[in-house]
Amino acid sequence: MFKNYLKIAWRNLLKNKLFSLINILGLALGMACSLLIMLWVQDEMKMDRFHKNDARIFSVMENQHYSGAINTYSSTPGIWRKIL
């Protein structure tokens, strides 16, 4: 039974070449994108996990106001680095 399903699928792939190509490329692109997103999230979640007190690590951000817009940066003045 399964062998017949494979035969029918193979025949349809050969019969509708362009449609099959678009579907296979779309599936491959979707799988590649989801894999890259998963790897990026995994890397972000592992950040600073090697420290003993990793739950107590914080990131200091700075908001700068220029011409009505608010920009946030992770770099702060040197005095903050000396205090922390």
Secondary structure, DSSP 8 states (H G I E B T S, - for coil): -HHHHHHHHHHHHHHSHHHHHHHHHHHHHHHHHHHHHHHHHHHHHTTTTTSTTGGG-----EEEEETTEEEEES---HHHHHH-
